[in-house]
Amino acid sequence: MSTVAEEPGRWSSTPTRLRLSLAVGLVAAAAVAALTSLLMARVQDQVRTIGESAAPRAAIASDLYFALSDLDAQVARLILIGNAETQAGNRIDALTTYGRRSRQIDADLERLLTTEGATARDREVVTGLLNDLAVYRQWTWQAMTIVWQTSDGPAHAPPPTALGYYSQATNVVHHDLLPGAQRLRDASQANLERAYAAQRTTGVWGIVAVSVLGGVLAVFLIVTQVWLTRLFRRRLNPALLASAVLTIGLVASAAAVFAVGTSRLTAVQRDSLGPYLALSKAQAISYDAAADTSRYLLSERLPSYRQDFTRKSDCLLGGGACGPDGDQLAGGLATLAGGPGVAPADAEQVASRWEGYVSTHERVLDLADSGRPVEAIDALTGISRGDAAFDFHYYDTAISRIAEDRRQSSDAAFVNVRGLLAGWTVVPVVLMGIVLVLVPLGVWPRLSEYR
């Protein structure tokens, strides 16, 4: 005898409704599994793109701009000190740094050509930079060859021919190399912003889509549970109850992963990667500004170099436009160096150390303007406190330490986000696979009572 309570007029439709409930539950569970897994795979791919392509390219482009700025600074230093016997140590240091920056530039250009995400426009710009770099090296080595072939003489009097060659070289840097590097840097950072925006969009859609579809499935399972309880006079259907619990658990945890992953990536951009790129830009500007001190002495006190230095220094301290090429800093050194994990005093220290270098720079220029070029060069290249080389190194140590901390924090954060997302293309399939088994187990016994 059937255990089902009779419902006049509905006997013929109940088996159909049971079969329909079974089909809807199976289709919805499969859809939740597929949608969640695909969205998680999409987010994982976007995180990989940001962490392994877009962010590294932005960092490489920033490093290239910095290395080019320092390369020309070292050339200016070499031309300025010439063959002076008293400057032998500085000459060796400048040559060593020149070689290191040159290798750094070559490596950066190669990586920009070969890393994932390089566009045809990027390759075109890199090819142009390689050609311009070859021209720059020709001019600089001609200038330095003339200097080194000159007998030992005062550091402040390089041969006019050498100065002419160096003038051509530094023009290539400021008219071709640095603008090209800036285009690469701006393009890579714009691409990074787009990658972040795409990930945030996927994260939001992931939360909405999984919550809606998974919520519909959970409600359907609960409603089916209530319907079967009333229809068949049973209190619980363990299989359907477990299916609802698993569905709710998946929806809640998946939505949390989408939200937390997006939040962490936003924090990386705001607190570590973004500040690192900004500090790298500030370092490049400061190196180029420091080179203006040497260029001022080499050019026999050309006012434009003093003005260039002042403009770049004001930009470093207060933010804004740093030069006629439109390069911008969003805030001064104290703002750029500040943030989570950095004591306010340490951030202020970066700005105060730059101000110390500015004071030394003014002293060097005052010595040159008063007709004491040898003393000016000694004050520029000396390694005692109060000399320009010492004060700049003192500043550079502070900003480099904070920038490196930001870079390491960024790398660690990307590893954490990838760890958070690990396995989430499989988890929805496994959980919904269990639901796909439980739903028939919950419905089929009731359906079998009609056979």
C-alpha positions, 0 to 999 in steps of 0.5 A, spaced: 500 500 500 502 506 498 505 511 503 503 517 500 498 521 502 492 522 497 491 528 494 485 528 489 486 531 482 494 531 483 496 524 483 498 524 476 502 531 476 506 529 482 511 524 479 512 529 473 513 534 479 518 530 482 522 528 475 522 536 474 525 537 481 530 532 480 532 535 473 532 542 475 536 541 481 541 537 477 542 542 472 542 548 477 548 544 481 552 543 474 551 550 472 553 553 479 559 548 479 561 550 472 560 558 473 564 558 479 570 554 477 570 558 470 570 565 474 575 562 479 579 560 473 578 567 470 581 570 476 587 566 477 589 568 470 588 575 471 592 575 478 597 571 474 597 576 469 598 582 474 603 578 478 607 575 472 606 580 466 603 587 468 607 588 474 614 586 472 613 590 466 611 596 469 617 595 474 622 593 469 620 600 465 621 604 471 628 601 472 630 602 465 628 610 466 632 610 473 638 606 470 638 611 464 638 617 468 644 614 472 648 612 466 648 619 464 650 622 471 656 617 471 658 619 464 658 627 466 662 625 473 667 621 468 668 627 464 668 632 469 673 629 473 677 627 467 685 624 468 686 628 475 690 624 479 686 626 486 680 623 483 682 616 481 678 613 486 672 617 484 674 615 477 674 608 478 667 608 482 664 612 476 666 607 471 664 601 475 657 604 476 657 606 469 658 599 467 653 596 472 648 601 469 649 599 462 648 592 463 642 593 467 639 597 461 641 592 456 638 586 461 631 591 462 631 592 454 631 585 453 626 583 458 621 588 455 622 585 448 621 578 451 617 578 457 609 576 456 605 582 454 610 586 450 606 589 444 608 591 437 608 598 439 613 596 445 617 592 441 618 598 436 619 603 442 625 598 445 628 597 438 628 605 437 631 605 444 637 600 442 638 604 436 639 611 440 643 607 446 648 605 440 648 612 438 649 615 445 655 610 447 658 612 441 658 619 443 660 618 450 666 613 449 668 619 444 668 624 449 671 619 454 677 617 450 679 624 449 679 625 456 683 619 458 688 621 452 689 628 455 695 628 460 694 629 467 690 636 468 685 639 473 679 636 474 675 642 472 678 643 465 676 637 460 678 638 453 672 642 449 672 637 444 670 632 449 665 637 452 662 637 445 661 630 444 658 629 451 653 635 449 651 631 444 650 624 448 646 628 453 642 631 448 640 623 446 639 622 453 634 627 454 631 628 447 630 620 445 632 615 451 628 618 457 622 620 453 622 613 450 623 610 457 618 614 459 613 612 454 614 605 456 613 606 463 607 610 462 604 604 457 606 599 462 603 602 468 597 604 464 596 596 462 597 594 469 591 599 471 587 595 466 589 589 468 587 591 476 580 594 473 579 587 469 580 583 475 576 587 480 570 587 475 571 579 475 571 579 482 564 583 483 561 579 477 563 573 481 560 575 487 554 577 484 553 571 479 555 565 484 551 569 490 545 569 485 545 562 482 548 559 488 542 562 492 537 560 487 539 553 488 539 553 495 532 556 496 530 551 491 533 545 495 530 548 501 523 549 498 523 542 495 525 539 502 519 543 505 514 540 499 517 533 500 516 533 507 509 536 507 507 531 501 510 525 504 509 526 511 516 526 513 520 531 517 527 531 513 530 529 507 537 528 509 540 528 502 537 534 500 538 538 507 546 536 506 545 539 498 543 545 501 548 546 506 553 544 501 551 549 496 550 555 501 557 553 504 560 554 497 556 560 495 559 563 502 566 561 501 566 562 494 564 569 495 569 571 500 574 568 496 572 573 490 572 579 495 578 577 499 582 576 493 580 583 490 581 586 496 588 584 497 590 585 490 587 592 491 591 593 497 597 591 494 596 596 488 595 601 494 600 600 499 606 596 496 606 596 488 604 603 487 608 606 492 614 602 489 613 604 482 612 611 484 619 611 489 622 608 483 620 614 479 622 619 484 629 616 484 630 616 477 628 624 477 633 625 483 639 622 479 637 626 473 637 632 478 644 630 481 647 630 474 645 637 473 650 639 478 655 636 474 652 638 467 652 645 470 660 645 472 661 642 465 657 647 461 661 653 465 655 655 469 649 654 464 643 657 467 638 652 464 642 646 468 641 650 475 633 651 473 632 644 471 635 642 478 630 647 481 624 644 478 626 637 479 628 638 486 621 642 487 617 636 484 621 631 489 619 635 495 612 637 493 610 633 487 607 636 481 610 636 474 618 634 474 620 637 467 618 639 460 616 632 458 610 632 463 613 627 468 609 627 474 609 625 481 603 624 485 606 627 492 613 629 495 618 624 497 615 624 504 608 622 502 611 617 497 615 614 502 610 613 507 604 608 508 603 602 512 609 599 515 613 605 515 614 610 521 612 617 519 619 619 521 623 614 516 618 617 511 620 625 513 627 622 513 627 621 506 625 628 504 630 631 509 636 628 506 634 630 499 634 637 502 641 636 505 643 634 498 640 640 495 644 645 500 650 641 498 648 642 491 647 650 492 654 650 496 657 647 489 654 652 485 656 658 489 663 655 489 663 655 481 660 661 481 665 665 485 671 662 480 673 656 485 672 650 480 677 645 483 673 646 490 667 646 487 669 639 484 672 637 491 665 639 494 661 635 489 665 628 489 668 628 496 666 622 500 665 626 507 659 629 510 657 635 507 660 633 500 655 632 495 657 625 493 656 623 501 649 627 502 646 624 495 648 617 497 645 618 504 639 620 501 639 614 496 640 609 502 634 611 505 629 611 499 632 605 496 631 601 503 623 603 503 623 602 495 626 595 496 621 593 502 615 595 498 617 591 492 618 585 497 612 586 500 608 586 493 612 580 491 609 576 498 602 579 497 602 576 490 604 569 493 599 570 498 593 571 493 595 566 489 595 561 495 588 564 497 585 562 490 589 555 489 585 549 488 578 553 487 577 551 480 576 544 483 573 545 489 566 548 486 566 541 482 567 537 488 562 540 492 557 540 486 559 533 484 557 531 491 550 535 490 549 532 484 549 525 487 545 527 493 539 530 489 537 524 486 538 520 493 533 525 496 528 525 490 529 518 487 526 514 493 520 518 493 519 518 486 520 510 486 513 510 490 509 511 484 512 505 481 
